[in-house]
Amino acid sequence: MRNLCVLIVTFALLNAGCSQQYSNRRDFHLYLLAGQSNMAGRGKVQERDMQTHPRVYVLNQGNEWELAKDPLHFDKPGIVGVGPGLAFGKAVAGYKKRVRIGLIPCAAGGSPISSWTKGGYHDQTKSHPYDDAVRRAGAATQNGVLKGIIWHQGESDSKPERAQMYQAKLEELIANFRRDLGDEKLPFVVARLGDFYVARNPHAESINRILENIPGVVENSACVDVSGLTHKGDVLHFDTRSSRELGRRYAELMIKLERRE
């Protein structure tokens, strides 16, 4: 009987700890992961990418929180892999020792920026990228506070007729996110397209110039340098090592923006 009582008390204490896990919204810092396949991740998943961090969570496809491990995304289940998100989350947790980190994966492989508008539809993933991201962010913020957005996208817009409209569309996207998510100064970090991709597609350089210039035209934004990062063999997607490094670079700039506030 005594052993049974001990088990009951232990179970009750464990349940109490779980119920309090997200009781303080201010101590659960959330980040939206948006863009196309290089944000979703196409790197090969290795053992270390399956290792969780006790303070880094992901909002899964069912809008439930669980400890984060790769792959985070579910845009194209057959090919999704390691992206920058998990490394970003772990790096941010390293900067912020006293809070939990929540990742909200919303990238859609192959999506042009034109699909990242209200009502926009992306046929490859049968999704509404912008609307889905806002909806998932709304669900996530019931438990925490949205602290920023990281964005990697532009390969699909590396064409003459699309590149010339890219800056206006990106500025509009950032403004829409900030307005619909209730924070006019929400930190927004972009990243250049891979140098390997630009080398084979000259129109991608136009996209990179726009991305590099975003911090000069959009308040509280930054652009990640991707120098030295390599592809997985397809001259399109970052490999696993580079995806992790990209995540760490995103984290460094995100923290700098947050400390400015």
C-alpha beads as a LAMMPS data file, in Angstrom:
LAMMPS data file: protein, C-alpha beads

261 atoms
260 bonds

1 atom types
1 bond types

-500.0 500.0 xlo xhi
-500.0 500.0 ylo yhi
-500.0 500.0 zlo zhi

Masses

1 110.0

Atoms # bond

1 1 1 0.000 0.000 0.000
2 1 1 2.845 2.368 0.877
3 1 1 4.508 1.726 -2.508
4 1 1 1.217 2.447 -4.279
5 1 1 0.920 5.775 -2.462
6 1 1 4.461 6.705 -3.478
7 1 1 3.651 5.933 -7.130
8 1 1 0.472 8.012 -7.005
9 1 1 2.283 11.009 -5.498
10 1 1 5.120 10.710 -8.035
11 1 1 2.652 10.568 -10.936
12 1 1 0.811 13.617 -9.611
13 1 1 4.041 15.606 -9.321
14 1 1 5.075 14.697 -12.861
15 1 1 1.693 15.744 -14.200
16 1 1 1.873 19.015 -12.307
17 1 1 5.261 19.747 -13.864
18 1 1 3.909 19.068 -17.352
19 1 1 0.858 21.248 -16.842
20 1 1 3.104 24.146 -15.798
21 1 1 5.451 23.685 -18.736
22 1 1 3.955 26.581 -20.664
23 1 1 2.229 28.396 -17.811
24 1 1 4.425 31.496 -18.175
25 1 1 4.062 32.792 -21.725
26 1 1 6.833 35.356 -21.283
27 1 1 9.383 32.595 -20.742
28 1 1 8.515 30.728 -23.953
29 1 1 10.126 32.542 -26.898
30 1 1 8.752 31.631 -30.311
31 1 1 10.271 31.917 -33.792
32 1 1 8.582 31.438 -37.154
33 1 1 10.561 29.550 -39.835
34 1 1 9.394 30.606 -43.303
35 1 1 10.430 30.395 -46.943
36 1 1 11.023 27.527 -49.329
37 1 1 13.040 24.299 -49.396
38 1 1 16.318 25.563 -47.963
39 1 1 14.427 26.664 -44.860
40 1 1 12.403 23.451 -44.717
41 1 1 15.639 21.509 -45.098
42 1 1 16.868 18.932 -47.560
43 1 1 20.074 17.849 -45.808
44 1 1 20.612 14.209 -44.831
45 1 1 19.434 13.553 -41.272
46 1 1 22.241 12.251 -39.076
47 1 1 22.236 10.947 -35.513
48 1 1 23.129 14.318 -33.994
49 1 1 20.146 15.906 -35.768
50 1 1 17.847 13.594 -33.824
51 1 1 19.243 14.706 -30.472
52 1 1 16.837 16.970 -28.623
53 1 1 17.577 19.951 -26.393
54 1 1 15.594 20.140 -23.136
55 1 1 14.510 23.739 -23.838
56 1 1 13.890 23.664 -27.589
57 1 1 10.434 22.679 -28.833
58 1 1 8.706 22.492 -32.203
59 1 1 5.057 23.007 -33.100
60 1 1 4.250 19.827 -34.987
61 1 1 1.785 19.360 -37.840
62 1 1 -1.015 18.836 -35.338
63 1 1 -0.223 22.153 -33.602
64 1 1 1.133 20.349 -30.546
65 1 1 4.432 21.109 -28.833
66 1 1 7.130 18.462 -28.667
67 1 1 10.896 18.427 -28.202
68 1 1 12.473 19.459 -31.499
69 1 1 14.468 17.130 -33.719
70 1 1 15.012 16.944 -37.458
71 1 1 13.207 16.971 -39.724
72 1 1 11.180 19.865 -38.345
73 1 1 9.123 20.472 -41.464
74 1 1 6.491 18.382 -43.225
75 1 1 6.020 20.308 -46.479
76 1 1 7.251 17.408 -48.635
77 1 1 7.465 14.362 -46.348
78 1 1 9.350 12.162 -48.804
79 1 1 12.348 14.469 -49.138
80 1 1 12.336 16.790 -46.129
81 1 1 15.516 16.722 -44.035
82 1 1 17.904 18.934 -42.112
83 1 1 17.423 22.680 -42.441
84 1 1 18.682 25.607 -40.363
85 1 1 15.776 25.578 -37.895
86 1 1 16.998 23.144 -35.247
87 1 1 20.520 24.580 -35.104
88 1 1 18.959 28.034 -34.910
89 1 1 16.774 26.991 -31.987
90 1 1 19.627 25.367 -30.094
91 1 1 21.886 28.379 -30.671
92 1 1 19.205 30.801 -29.453
93 1 1 18.732 28.606 -26.386
94 1 1 22.459 28.986 -25.792
95 1 1 22.112 32.763 -25.769
96 1 1 18.941 32.658 -23.665
97 1 1 19.708 30.382 -20.736
98 1 1 16.518 30.960 -18.736
99 1 1 13.758 30.531 -21.322
100 1 1 12.303 27.834 -23.560
101 1 1 12.489 28.193 -27.328
102 1 1 9.588 27.283 -29.613
103 1 1 10.042 26.765 -33.362
104 1 1 7.096 27.169 -35.743
105 1 1 7.983 25.470 -39.070
106 1 1 6.038 26.956 -41.980
107 1 1 8.303 26.740 -45.048
108 1 1 6.959 25.326 -48.309
109 1 1 9.430 23.821 -50.751
110 1 1 9.381 25.403 -54.188
111 1 1 7.147 28.298 -53.157
112 1 1 7.612 31.613 -54.987
113 1 1 7.129 34.781 -52.984
114 1 1 3.857 35.389 -54.837
115 1 1 2.341 32.476 -52.902
116 1 1 3.292 34.183 -49.629
117 1 1 0.349 36.551 -49.765
118 1 1 -3.049 36.501 -48.124
119 1 1 -5.028 33.832 -49.927
120 1 1 -1.963 32.733 -51.890
121 1 1 -1.821 29.049 -52.885
122 1 1 1.161 26.798 -53.588
123 1 1 0.274 23.797 -55.697
124 1 1 3.379 21.661 -54.976
125 1 1 2.574 21.482 -51.266
126 1 1 -1.191 21.982 -51.589
127 1 1 -0.921 24.763 -49.036
128 1 1 -1.587 28.437 -48.441
129 1 1 1.875 29.386 -47.156
130 1 1 1.146 32.827 -45.726
131 1 1 -2.278 32.040 -44.291
132 1 1 -1.006 28.767 -42.812
133 1 1 1.941 30.542 -41.189
134 1 1 -0.275 33.192 -39.590
135 1 1 -2.702 30.528 -38.399
136 1 1 0.061 28.403 -36.869
137 1 1 1.640 31.434 -35.241
138 1 1 -1.734 32.245 -33.717
139 1 1 -1.958 28.757 -32.258
140 1 1 1.599 28.919 -30.952
141 1 1 1.198 32.261 -29.217
142 1 1 -1.433 30.821 -26.920
143 1 1 1.567 29.393 -25.065
144 1 1 4.376 31.859 -25.752
145 1 1 5.530 35.161 -27.196
146 1 1 6.588 35.528 -30.831
147 1 1 10.092 36.991 -30.942
148 1 1 11.052 36.869 -34.603
149 1 1 10.913 35.376 -38.090
150 1 1 13.696 33.780 -40.112
151 1 1 13.210 33.658 -43.875
152 1 1 15.046 31.780 -46.617
153 1 1 13.500 32.031 -50.053
154 1 1 14.255 33.353 -53.518
155 1 1 15.402 30.479 -55.689
156 1 1 11.946 30.235 -57.259
157 1 1 12.038 33.953 -58.033
158 1 1 15.449 33.909 -59.701
159 1 1 13.969 34.713 -63.092
160 1 1 14.013 38.073 -64.910
161 1 1 10.269 38.753 -64.716
162 1 1 10.098 37.783 -61.025
163 1 1 13.362 39.246 -59.751
164 1 1 12.393 42.796 -60.695
165 1 1 9.323 42.564 -58.452
166 1 1 11.028 40.779 -55.581
167 1 1 11.951 43.713 -53.357
168 1 1 8.453 45.179 -53.363
169 1 1 6.932 41.780 -52.613
170 1 1 9.397 41.062 -49.800
171 1 1 8.799 44.437 -48.166
172 1 1 5.054 43.848 -48.430
173 1 1 5.440 40.360 -46.926
174 1 1 7.359 41.680 -43.911
175 1 1 4.803 44.446 -43.367
176 1 1 1.928 41.973 -43.609
177 1 1 3.518 39.551 -41.160
178 1 1 4.187 42.302 -38.656
179 1 1 0.697 43.704 -38.929
180 1 1 -1.124 40.360 -38.809
181 1 1 1.043 39.058 -35.979
182 1 1 0.618 42.206 -33.919
183 1 1 4.174 43.534 -33.739
184 1 1 5.189 46.351 -36.090
185 1 1 8.873 45.890 -35.168
186 1 1 9.033 42.081 -35.127
187 1 1 12.651 41.087 -35.945
188 1 1 12.962 39.636 -39.420
189 1 1 16.145 37.915 -40.609
190 1 1 16.709 36.907 -44.227
191 1 1 19.664 35.074 -45.788
192 1 1 21.412 35.251 -49.119
193 1 1 20.933 32.446 -51.608
194 1 1 23.836 30.014 -51.766
195 1 1 26.864 31.180 -53.749
196 1 1 26.820 27.838 -55.573
197 1 1 23.285 28.579 -56.798
198 1 1 24.155 32.104 -57.913
199 1 1 27.138 30.760 -59.865
200 1 1 24.810 28.783 -62.127
201 1 1 21.918 31.258 -62.202
202 1 1 22.908 34.887 -62.817
203 1 1 19.402 36.136 -62.002
204 1 1 19.869 34.863 -58.449
205 1 1 22.446 37.609 -57.932
206 1 1 19.645 40.156 -58.373
207 1 1 17.738 38.445 -55.574
208 1 1 20.845 38.466 -53.371
209 1 1 21.371 42.187 -53.865
210 1 1 17.796 42.781 -52.722
211 1 1 18.227 40.518 -49.703
212 1 1 21.478 42.243 -48.740
213 1 1 19.807 45.653 -48.967
214 1 1 16.765 44.765 -46.856
215 1 1 18.378 45.954 -43.576
216 1 1 18.783 49.383 -45.180
217 1 1 15.120 49.736 -46.106
218 1 1 13.278 47.689 -43.470
219 1 1 13.633 48.539 -39.806
220 1 1 14.745 45.786 -37.428
221 1 1 15.866 43.362 -40.103
222 1 1 19.155 41.665 -40.962
223 1 1 20.696 39.550 -43.716
224 1 1 22.804 36.437 -43.143
225 1 1 26.015 35.953 -45.112
226 1 1 26.246 32.434 -46.562
227 1 1 29.905 32.539 -47.543
228 1 1 31.617 29.167 -47.343
229 1 1 28.417 27.128 -47.234
230 1 1 28.150 24.194 -49.619
231 1 1 25.417 22.213 -51.398
232 1 1 24.387 18.576 -51.072
233 1 1 25.365 17.717 -54.633
234 1 1 22.388 19.223 -56.458
235 1 1 23.739 22.795 -56.673
236 1 1 20.485 23.936 -55.057
237 1 1 20.156 22.826 -51.438
238 1 1 22.529 23.339 -48.526
239 1 1 24.070 20.144 -47.226
240 1 1 23.615 19.058 -43.623
241 1 1 26.748 20.720 -42.257
242 1 1 25.981 23.982 -44.018
243 1 1 22.341 23.936 -42.900
244 1 1 23.466 23.713 -39.287
245 1 1 25.942 26.544 -39.759
246 1 1 23.281 28.626 -41.477
247 1 1 21.041 28.155 -38.446
248 1 1 23.769 29.364 -36.112
249 1 1 24.302 32.452 -38.286
250 1 1 20.587 33.206 -38.240
251 1 1 20.641 32.959 -34.443
252 1 1 23.544 35.357 -34.082
253 1 1 21.790 38.074 -36.090
254 1 1 18.410 37.456 -34.461
255 1 1 19.915 37.934 -31.002
256 1 1 21.602 41.149 -32.139
257 1 1 18.257 42.506 -33.343
258 1 1 16.526 41.529 -30.115
259 1 1 19.196 43.209 -28.010
260 1 1 18.704 46.429 -29.942
261 1 1 15.108 46.725 -28.801

Bonds

1 1 1 2
2 1 2 3
3 1 3 4
4 1 4 5
5 1 5 6
6 1 6 7
7 1 7 8
8 1 8 9
9 1 9 10
10 1 10 11
11 1 11 12
12 1 12 13
13 1 13 14
14 1 14 15
15 1 15 16
16 1 16 17
17 1 17 18
18 1 18 19
19 1 19 20
20 1 20 21
21 1 21 22
22 1 22 23
23 1 23 24
24 1 24 25
25 1 25 26
26 1 26 27
27 1 27 28
28 1 28 29
29 1 29 30
30 1 30 31
31 1 31 32
32 1 32 33
33 1 33 34
34 1 34 35
35 1 35 36
36 1 36 37
37 1 37 38
38 1 38 39
39 1 39 40
40 1 40 41
41 1 41 42
42 1 42 43
43 1 43 44
44 1 44 45
45 1 45 46
46 1 46 47
47 1 47 48
48 1 48 49
49 1 49 50
50 1 50 51
51 1 51 52
52 1 52 53
53 1 53 54
54 1 54 55
55 1 55 56
56 1 56 57
57 1 57 58
58 1 58 59
59 1 59 60
60 1 60 61
61 1 61 62
62 1 62 63
63 1 63 64
64 1 64 65
65 1 65 66
66 1 66 67
67 1 67 68
68 1 68 69
69 1 69 70
70 1 70 71
71 1 71 72
72 1 72 73
73 1 73 74
74 1 74 75
75 1 75 76
76 1 76 77
77 1 77 78
78 1 78 79
79 1 79 80
80 1 80 81
81 1 81 82
82 1 82 83
83 1 83 84
84 1 84 85
85 1 85 86
86 1 86 87
87 1 87 88
88 1 88 89
89 1 89 90
90 1 90 91
91 1 91 92
92 1 92 93
93 1 93 94
94 1 94 95
95 1 95 96
96 1 96 97
97 1 97 98
98 1 98 99
99 1 99 100
100 1 100 101
101 1 101 102
102 1 102 103
103 1 103 104
104 1 104 105
105 1 105 106
106 1 106 107
107 1 107 108
108 1 108 109
109 1 109 110
110 1 110 111
111 1 111 112
112 1 112 113
113 1 113 114
114 1 114 115
115 1 115 116
116 1 116 117
117 1 117 118
118 1 118 119
119 1 119 120
120 1 120 121
121 1 121 122
122 1 122 123
123 1 123 124
124 1 124 125
125 1 125 126
126 1 126 127
127 1 127 128
128 1 128 129
129 1 129 130
130 1 130 131
131 1 131 132
132 1 132 133
133 1 133 134
134 1 134 135
135 1 135 136
136 1 136 137
137 1 137 138
138 1 138 139
139 1 139 140
140 1 140 141
141 1 141 142
142 1 142 143
143 1 143 144
144 1 144 145
145 1 145 146
146 1 146 147
147 1 147 148
148 1 148 149
149 1 149 150
150 1 150 151
151 1 151 152
152 1 152 153
153 1 153 154
154 1 154 155
155 1 155 156
156 1 156 157
157 1 157 158
158 1 158 159
159 1 159 160
160 1 160 161
161 1 161 162
162 1 162 163
163 1 163 164
164 1 164 165
165 1 165 166
166 1 166 167
167 1 167 168
168 1 168 169
169 1 169 170
170 1 170 171
171 1 171 172
172 1 172 173
173 1 173 174
174 1 174 175
175 1 175 176
176 1 176 177
177 1 177 178
178 1 178 179
179 1 179 180
180 1 180 181
181 1 181 182
182 1 182 183
183 1 183 184
184 1 184 185
185 1 185 186
186 1 186 187
187 1 187 188
188 1 188 189
189 1 189 190
190 1 190 191
191 1 191 192
192 1 192 193
193 1 193 194
194 1 194 195
195 1 195 196
196 1 196 197
197 1 197 198
198 1 198 199
199 1 199 200
200 1 200 201
201 1 201 202
202 1 202 203
203 1 203 204
204 1 204 205
205 1 205 206
206 1 206 207
207 1 207 208
208 1 208 209
209 1 209 210
210 1 210 211
211 1 211 212
212 1 212 213
213 1 213 214
214 1 214 215
215 1 215 216
216 1 216 217
217 1 217 218
218 1 218 219
219 1 219 220
220 1 220 221
221 1 221 222
222 1 222 223
223 1 223 224
224 1 224 225
225 1 225 226
226 1 226 227
227 1 227 228
228 1 228 229
229 1 229 230
230 1 230 231
231 1 231 232
232 1 232 233
233 1 233 234
234 1 234 235
235 1 235 236
236 1 236 237
237 1 237 238
238 1 238 239
239 1 239 240
240 1 240 241
241 1 241 242
242 1 242 243
243 1 243 244
244 1 244 245
245 1 245 246
246 1 246 247
247 1 247 248
248 1 248 249
249 1 249 250
250 1 250 251
251 1 251 252
252 1 252 253
253 1 253 254
254 1 254 255
255 1 255 256
256 1 256 257
257 1 257 258
258 1 258 259
259 1 259 260
260 1 260 261
